Amino acid sequence: MGDTKPKAEYKGWIHKWTNYIKGYQKRWFVLQNGMLSYYRSQTEMGHTCRGTINLLNAIVHTEDSCCFVISNGGAHTFHLKASSEVDRQKWVTALELAKSNAIRDIEDEEEGESDDQSREKTFDPTEIEASIKTLSSKIEDLTTCNTLIVNHGTQLQRSLAELDQIQSAEETTSKMKAINERATLFRITTNAMINASKDYLDLVIAQGRKWQSTLKREHDERLALQSMVEHLAKQHSSLEHRARSLVKSPEAGNNTPQPKPITVTSSDDEDDFEDAVEEQTEQFTVVMPKTSHLKGHLRSPSAVSGDSLGFQRQGSDSSSESGDERETAMVIYSKNSVKASTSSAANRPGSGSKTLVIPNGASKRNRRKCIPDKPNYSINLWSIMKNCVGRDLSKIPMPVNFNEPMSFLQRLTEDFEYSSCLDNAAKCDQWEQMCWVAAFTISSYCSTTTRTGKPFNPLLGETFECDRRDDLGWRSFTEQVSHHPPTCAMYATGNTGWSLEQEFTMSSKFRGKYLQIIPLGIAHCKFDGSGNHYTWRKVTTTVHNIIVGRLWVDNHGEMDIVNHKTGDKCHLKFSAYSYFSKDIPRKVTGVVTDKQGTARWVLRGTWDSQMEAAKVLGTSQHGSKPVFETGEYKVVWKRRFPPAHLEKCYNMTVLGVEMNEIEDGVAPTDSRHRPDQRLMENTLWDEANKEKQRLEEKQRAARRLREKEAELATAEGKSFPEYQPAWFKKTKDPITGNLIHMFTHEYWECKDKQDYIRCPDIF
């Protein structure tokens, strides 16, 4: 029946009253499905709607030969003026028809829902059970009738067969009486069967119509929701692009210097310059670091970044020192300069095209190559959200279905998968060393393209050690030092003379369709040979399609790596993904500058594939924008893709698979001993969920006990010491001036003695 209803669809240009300054403005109106929408132009129909009014309760009245008004009770009112009286009449007729169709549709929908009583009742489990019980009883009636029909039919046939053998009239009369009785019973049973079948058929038809109507309605709502989500995504992307363009436009109305676009078309000389650049090689743009604020790593006061404001995703980030636009520079790769300098630069380290590689040694133990495949357990996100209503969110355990069998301490240690970058950096000096450090910071993001599972949140006091000196040339130790806010501290050393320590904490922002993770801690990397001390802060990570669609991860923002010994800086820009961007996805560019701000090296690549670095051979000026001419690029980092079979193992890396392998002699608080994590790895997800809930409740009980002891001490006028980590000590960072947790270097000595008396009971 829905296909036979006339659908009022009409579109065209009408003048709409805007305000007393602009008066009537020409707008493109579309009448469809009982809704009247308007746009500034036809091109906006795919993404930006300026206004919509529902005609179901709307009133249409004319004012004069061309003007008419549409109002839905005061919430929305459109004052419109057609080009002629004929055009006005066409619109009024179409609007009235659309209104009548909308009223008829809602009446039909209400009539269809009257059989179901209510939409909520349709999904009432008791009603479903009652329907199934009724159908079962009808089937039992049919089975009983069928049995009776078979029995009575058999007896009737037997009586008819015996009638043929009777010779006397008396016996025939007696037998005919018995046959009539059996025929009567057969007829009664048959009628009962017919009635039962009719009742069953009526019930099945009624239930079938009901469930078919419910299924159709759910299908239509799903399609409508999907269409709405797609429309909102397109509209959000369009607004983001337009807002970013307005912010970057030199007509924004302020005197803040704005970066100029890469393509220059203002004069013939500039066109010739661009042609010359294209003949030499490819080109790209880098963002220059600021020369002030040597300590760097400052966040904007609001700590927003990327998608939090939509149009700021590529313009600013929480990792940048301020919200102001930075100066940009163009980078060109001159083949002529490379040919001219090949002979003189052949023996200089870093000038060739080969990549330095530190070969890995052979491990003293055979490590595992895989873990049990991830089971295909489905989960309903809405059912979890439904259980959160009216409850304390901190007491609602999230199921392990969202996790991967790895603690966040282990996931943070996995950053050293490409520790060879730091080994290579230890062999270089100053600016080239900075390139290798930058490559190491970028390499930690490569696995996020395929891994969307959430690591287990560490318990307070949980630790993780990873000693790979025999094959990978480093060892690290990590501890969860705080629970509110969640903070973990790490310390690692390499055989080639480097050390890295960091305190990682973060803030998260849920924006409806995506989740932002904003790192707050600072990493310190020191090299014994050169004495260089580098610091940096990670960029923002955004997880998209939290509610609808397939999860995907984007890393974006700006990062400053600072050498506090020499004053050198490396500024990296992680370009955010955008529907309208012409750049390659996951693009990263960077420039290394000395203390005076002179560019020395440039970097380019993607955070999921590889990074290249080149030395700056010369600098020129093109208008207000500097141009860096570089030599040949060399690969400073390239991703090693895991074996194909690990795709079923939560898309883990080889190092990630090896991390949770059981080892003897580790601390009792080590993540390898965590029972819920181990159960999940062994595909026992139901048991893992129960164990996870037990551990979290145990942690909350321990916290309540500490709070109670603190209250008693305060009431008695005594001081109560705060929680102290087992292997880290809170002290003042000489670089940033903030309080951080420093490694006490006592763990490895205690491990040799197997002295773990200071470890708390957390599992």
N, C-alpha and C positions, 0 to 999 in steps of 0.2 A: 504494500500500500504506500510505503514511503516514496516509491519511484513515481507514483501517479500524482503526487501533490505538486502544484505549480510552485516553482522556486523563483521568488522575486529577486532578480539581480539587475542592478542598474549602476552605471558609473558615468562620470562626466565632470566638467569644470563648473563650479559655482563660486560666487563671491560670498565670503563669510566675514561677518563683522568681527573685528579684532579689538580695537580700542578707539578712543577719540582722537588719537594722534594719527594712526594709520588708516582708520576707517575700514572700509570693505577691502579684503585682500582675496585674490584668486587662489582657490584651493581645489585639489583633485579629490572628489568624493566617490566612495564605493559603497553600494548597498548590497549586502550579501548575508544570508542566513539570519535575517532579523536584526542585523547590526548595521549602523551607518557610521562609517569611518572616513576620516579625511587625512590627506597628506599634502605637503607643499608641492610635490611633483609626482609624476608617475613612477619615477625611478626610486622613490622612497618606499614603494609598496612592499618590497621584499624585506625591509628591515626596520623602518621607523614609522610608526603610526603616531599622528599628532593628537588624535582624540577619537573617541568612540561613544556612541549613545545607543542604548538598547531600546528598540521600538516596542517591546512588549507592553510597557506601561506609558509609552510616550503619547503626547498630544501634538497634532499637526494642525496649525491654523494659518490662514493667509492674512496678510496685512493690506496688500494692494495688488496691482496687476503683476508685479515681479517678485515681491518680497513675501517670505513665509517663515514661520518660527516652529522649531521642534523643541519640545521640553518634556522631560521625564519626571516632573514633580519638583523641580528646583535644583536637583543635583547637577544636571547638565542642560544647557540651553544653547541651541544654535540659531543665530539670526542670519538667514541666508537670503541672497538676492540672485534670481536667475537672469539670464540674458534677455528673455522675452516672456510674455504671458504664456505662450505655448510651452516653452521649456519648463516654466514653473508648474504648469498643470501636469506635465509628464512626470515630474519629480513627486508631486503630491499624490498622484495616482499610484506610482510605484511604492511610495512609503506606506500608503494605506493598505495596499495588497500585502506588503511585507509584514505589516502589523497584524493583519488578519491571519496570515499563515503562521506567525509566531504564536498567536493565541491558540490556534487550532493544534499546533504541535505540542504546546504545554498541556492542553486538555487531553490529547491522546496519550501523552506520557503519564499523566495522573491516572487516567483510566486503566492503563496497563499496569500501573503500580498498585492499583486497588486490590488486585488479586493476591498480591504479595504482602499486603498490609503495610509494609515499610521496607526500605532498602536494608536497614540494619537487621530486620527480622529474617530476611532471606538467608543471611549467613549465620542465623542462630543455630548453634550445634544441636540444641534440643529439638528444633523443628526438623532438622535433617534426620536425626535419629527417629523422630516420630514418623516421618515419611517412609523411611526404610522399614520401620516396624510394620506400618500399614501395608506396604507392598509385600512384605514377607508373609503377613497373615492372608492376603489375597492369594498368593501363590500356594500356601498351604490348603486353602479352600479348593483351589483348582485341582491340586493333587488328590485331595479326598474325593472330590466328585469324579475324577478320572478313575480312581480305584473302584468306586461303586459302580460306575458305568461298565467297567470291564467285568466285574463279578456278575452283575445282573444280566449283562449281555450274554455271558457264558452260560448262565443258568437258562436263559430264554432259548438259546440255540440247542441246548441239551434237551429241553422239553419238546421243542419242535421235532427233533430227531426221533424222540421216543414215540411221537404221535403216529409216525409212519408205520410203526411196528404193531400198533393196536388193531385187533380184529373185531371185537364186540362193540356195540353201540354204547353200552353203559360205561365201559372204560374210556371210550372216546369223549363222552360228555364230562366225565370226571377230569380227564386230562385237559380238556379245553378250558375248564374253570381254572385249573392251575396255571395254564399258559396265559390266560387273561390277567391273572394276578401278577405274574412275572412281567408281562408287558406293561402293566400299570406302573410297577416299580421302576422298570427301565425308562418309561416316559417321564416319571417324576424326577429320576436322577438326571436324565438328559436336560430337562428344564432347569434343574438346579445348576447343571454345568453351564448352560447358556447364560443364566443370570449371573453366575460368578464370573464368567468370561466377560460379560458386558460391564460388570462393576470394575473388573481389573483394567479393561480397555479404557473406560472413562477416567479411572484414576491415573493411568499411564499418560493419557492424552493431556490431562490437566497438569500433572507434574512436568511432563515434557514441555508443554507450552510455557510453564512457569520458569523452568531452568533455561529454556531457549531464550526467553526474554531477558533473564538475568545475564546469560552469557553474552547476548548481543549488547546489552547496556554496558557491561564491563569492557567489552571489546571497543565500543565507541568511545568510552571514557579513556581507555588506554591510548587510542589513536589521538584523541584530543589533547591529552597530556603530553604525548610525544611531540605533537605539532607545536604545542605551546612552548615546550622546552627548546625545540629547534628555533622557533621564532625569537625567543628571548636570547638565545645564544647569538643569533645573527644580529639582533638589535644591539646587544651588549658590545659585540666586536665592532659594529659600525660606529657606535657612540665613542668607543675607546679610540678608534682611529681618528675620528673627527676632532675629538678633544685634544688628542696628542698633536694633531696638526695645528690647532689653534694655539696651543701652548708654545709650540716651536716657531710660530709665525712671527716675523719681525714687526707685524702690525698689532702685537698684543697690547700695546699701550704703555709699556714701561721701557726703561733705558737699560735693562739688563742685557748684556751681549749674548746673542743667540748663536749657536753653531750653524754654519752655512751648509747647505746640501752638498753632496759629493759632486753631482752633475752641475757644471757651470755653463750657463747659456746667456750671460748678460752681454757679451760682446764677441766680435769676430776673433780677437786675439785669444780670448779665453777658449773659444771653440777649437782654435788651432792647438792650444795647449793640451786640451783633453784628447785630441786626435793623436798628438805626439805621445802622450802617456799610454794610450791604447796600443800604439805601435811597439812600445818598449816591453810592456808586460801587463799583468793584472794589477789592479789597484784596490785598496780598501782603506777604511778610516779607523783610526784609533783615538781613544779618549785620553787626554793628557792628565797626569796626576797634578794635584796642587802642590805648590812649593812650600806652603806654610803647614803648620801643625805636623811636626815631625812624628809625633806619637801616633797620629792617624787612628783609623778604625772607629771614628766617631759616628754615632747614629743621629738621625734627625730626631727632634724632640718627641714626635709622635710615634717613632719607631715603625712607621709604615713603609712598605716597600712593594714593588711590583704591582700585582693585581689589586691590592687593597684600595687603590684609587683608580684602577682601570687604566687611564691614559698615562700614568706615571710608570708603567711597567718597564719601558725602555729608557725613559728619561732620567729616572732617579731610583735609588734603592736604599734599603736600610743599611747596606754595607758602605755606602759612600759617606764621605765626610760631611756633607751638607746637602741640602736640597737644591743648590744652585746648579746651573748648567756649566759643564766643564768645557775647556777649550779642546777642539778636535784638530787632528792633523791627518793629512793624506800620506799614504805609504805607497811607493812604487818600487817595482823590482826591475832594475836596469841591467839588461843583458850585456850591454856594452861595457858597463862598469865592471861587471863580473869578469868579462874576458880580459880587461885591462889589468885587473888586480889578481888574477888567478895565480900568476907566477910568484908574486910577492906574498900572497896570503896562503900559499899551499901548505907551509909549515906551521902556520898559526893555529892553535887549538880552537875548534869551533867554527873555522871558516869553511870547512869542506862540507860535503853533502852526506857524510856517513854519521851514523848515530853511535855514540859511545855506549857500550853495553857491558855491564858487570855480570859475568857468567855466574850462575847459581851453582853452589856446591852440591854434593850428593848428601841426602838426608841419612842420618844414622838409623832411622826407623822407616818401616813401610807404612805410609799413611793411607787412609781409606780414600777411595775415589768417588764414592757416591753415598747417598743416604736413601732410605725408603721413599718411593715416589709419593708425591702429594696426592692424598685421596680426593675423590670428586664428591665432596660434601657440599651441598647447597645450603645457603643461609638466607633468611628473609630479614633484610635490614629494617623493614617497617615493624616487624614483630619485636625487634630489640628496642626500637624507639618507643613503641607502645608501652613496654614494660618500664620505661624511664619516667613516665608521667607520675608526678607527685612523690618521687623518691629522691634521696640524696645521690647525686651523680657519682660522688666519690665512693659510694658503697655498691655501685652496680658493676660487677665484673664483666668486662667485655670478653666474648668467647674467643678462643684461640683461632677460630676460623679466619680472623683478620690478620693473624700473625704468620711469621715464619719461625722455624725452630732455632732461633738465635737470639741471644740477649743483645741489647743495645751496646753493651760494653764490647761484645765481640764484633758487632757491626762497625763500631768506631775503630777497632783495631784493624779491621779489614782495609782501612785506608792505606796500610803499608803493603798492599799487594804490588804496588809499583815503587817499592823502596829503592830500586836501582836508580831512580831519578836523584835521590839524595846521595847515593853512592857516587854517581857521576858528578854531582855538585861539589862533593868534597874534593874532587881533583881539579876544580877550576877556581878561578879568582874573580871576585867582584861581580861585574855585570853578567858574565856568562853563568856564573853560579846562581845569580838571581833567576835566570831563565829556567834552569833545572828545578829550582825550588818552586817556581810558578807552575811548571809542568806537573810536579808532584801534587800541588794543591788542586789542580784541575782533574787529575786522574781519579780522585776519590769519588767523582760523580758518575763515572761511566756506567756502572752497573745499575743505576736507577732507571735506565730506559726500559728494562724488562722486569725489575723487581719492585713490586708494589706492596709486598707484604710488610707488615709492621713488626719490628723486633719487639721482644718482650721488654717491658719496662723493668729495669733492675730494681731489686729490693735494696733498702738502705743497708749498707755494709757489704753488699755483693761485690765480688772481685773477679778479675779475669787476667790470667797471665798467659803470655805466648812467647815461648823461647824458641826462636828459629835461627839461632846463630850458626848452627852447623850447615844449613842449606841456603837460607835467605839472607843471613848476615845481620840479623837484628833480634832484639827481644823487647817486649813491652809489658807494662803492668797498668791495670785500670781498676779504679774503685769508685763505687757510688758513694759520694761523700755527703750528699744532702738529699732529702726527699721533698722538702718544700722550700724553695723550688727544686725540682729534680736537677741534680748536678753530678757529673762524673769527672774525675780527674785522671789524667793519663801521663805516663812517662815512658819513653822509649829511647834506646840507644842503638847505634849501628857499628859494625866492626870497622868501618872506614873513617870513624871519627866524627860522627854527628850525633846529636841528641835532640829529641823533640818532646816537649811537654805542653799540655793544653788542658784547660778546664772548660768543659762543654756544658752549656745550659741553653735553653731556648724558650721562646714564647711562640704560641700557636694561635691562629685566628681562623675560625670557621666562617666562610663567606657564603654559605648556602650551597653553591655548586662546586666549590673548591676549598681546600684547606691549605693555609700558609704556615710554613715552619720557618721561623726567623732565628738563626743561631745568634747567641749573645756572647759566648766565650771567645777568648783569644788564644791562638796557638803560638808557641815560641820554638824556633829552630836555631840551634847553635852548631857551629863548626869549629872543632878544636884547632885545625891547622891555620885557618885564616882569622879566627876570632870573630867572624861575622855573626851577628845576632839578628834573626829575621822574625817578624811578627805579622800575623794576618788574622782575619776573621772570615768565616765561611759566608757564602751568599745565601739568599733566600731560596727555599725549595717549596714548590706549589704542587699539590696533588689535585688533579682535576677529576671531574665526574664522580664526586663522592656519592651522590644519590642515584643518578641516572647515567647509564652509558658505561663504557670501558674505562677503567682507571688509567691515567697516564701522568707522568711526572715531568715537570719543567724546573730547571735551575736557572735563575736569572738574578741580575743585580751587578754591582760593581765591587771589586775587591782591591784593596791596597796592600801590597807586601812591602814592608819597610825594613831597611837595613839600618839598625840603630848605631852601628859603628861608623859607617861611611856617610849616612844620610841618603843613600840611593833609594829609589822607589820603583816598584813595578805596579802599574795600574792595569787591571784586567776588567773587561766588560763582558759579562755573560748576557747575550741578547735574548730577550724574552720571545717566546713563540707568539706569532700574530698571524691572523688570517691574511692580512694585507701586506705583510713584509715580503720583500723580494730577496732577502738574505736567506742563506741556507739555514735550516733549523739547527738549534743548539750551537750557534756560532759563538766563538770566543776570540776576542782580539786583545792585545796588550802591548804596552811599551815600557821599556826599562829606561829610566833617566837617572842621571847623577844628581849630586846635591844642588848643582846650579840649575837643574831642569833640562839639561841637554840630553836628547835622546841617544841611547847607545845601542839598544837592541829592540826588535819588535817581535811579537808573537802572533800567530794566527792558527786557526783550526776549529775543531768542535770538541765539546766536552765528552762526547760519546764515542769518539773515533781516534783522533790523533792531534798533536800540536807540533807546529814547526816554529823555528826561531831563525832570525837572520840579523846580521850585524848591520848597523846603520853606517853607510859609507860617506854620506853627505847630506846636507840639509839646505833647502832653498825655500823661497817664499813665493806664494801665489796669492796675491791680495793680502788678506789678513790671516790666511791659513798656511802654516808651515807644511812643507813637503819633504818626506824622508826618502832618500834613495838607498836601497839596501843591496846587499850581496846575495849570494845563493842561500836558499833556505835548507835547513837540516832538520830532521825529525828528532825532537827531544822526548816525545812520548807517543806510543802507539798502543792501542788497546789489544789485549790478548783475549779473544773470545773463548768462553768455556766450551768444553765438549758438548756435543748435541744431547747426550743423555741427561745432562744436568738441567735441561729445560723442564723436565718433569719433577726435578728436585727443587722446586720453588725458584728456579732460575738462578741458583746460587753460583758463585765463582768457585774455582778449585780451592782457593784459600779458605773461603767461607765453609765449604764442606769439611775441611780438615779441622776447623777451629773447635767444633763441639765434640770431637773425638775424645773418648775417656783417656786420661793420662794419670799415672800414679804420682803421688807426691805433691800434688797441688793443694792449695788451701781448701779447707772444708767449705768456705764461702764462695769457691770458684763457680762460675756459671755452668761448668760442665756437670756439677752436682745438682743443678736445679731440677726437681722432679717433674714439674709440669712441662717444662721445655723438653725434657727427655721423652716423656710420654707422647707429646705431640710429634716428635721426630719419629717415633715408632708407630705412628698413625693411630694411636689410641686417644682420639680427640675428646671423647666423652669423659674419660678418666682424667685427661689433661685439664679440662674445664673445671672439674671438681677440685683437683689439686691446686689449680691456680686460685680458685676462690678461697681455699684453706690458707694458702700462703699470704694472700692479701689481707685476710682477716687477722692472721697472726701478726702481720706488720702493723695493722691498725691497733691491735691490743697493746703491742709494745709501745706505740706512740702515746696511747692514752695513759699507760703506766708512767712514762716519763713526764707527761704533762701533770699528772696527779702529784708526783714527787716534787715537781717544780712548784706547784701551788702550796704544798705543805712547807717546803723550804722558805718560800716567800712569806707565808703566814708566821713562821718562826723568826723571820728577820735574817735568814741565812741566804747565802748565794748558792745558786744551783748551777753547776757547770753544764754548758750546752753539749750536744752530741759531738764526740771527737772521733774522726775516722781512725782506722787502725794503722794505715800505712802512709797517710798524708797529713800534713800539718798546715794550718791556716797561717799565712804570713802576708806581708805587703809586697806587691809586685813592684820592683824598682823601676820598671819601664812605664807602666800605666798608673801606678799609685793605688791600684785597687787591691782589696784583700783577695787572695787566691790560695788554693791548696797546693803546696809544694811536696814533692816526693821526699820521704825521709831516708831512702836508700837502705832500709832495714829488711825489706821483704826477702830479697834473695839470700841474705845471710840466715834469716830464720828458716827459709825453705831448706837450706843445706842441713840445718839442725833438726828439721821437722818440728819446729817450735811454733805452734799456731794457737797458743793459749789466749792471745788477744783477740782472736776472731770471734765475732758474736754468733749466736745460734739463730740463723735466719731461715733455714730449710726444715 
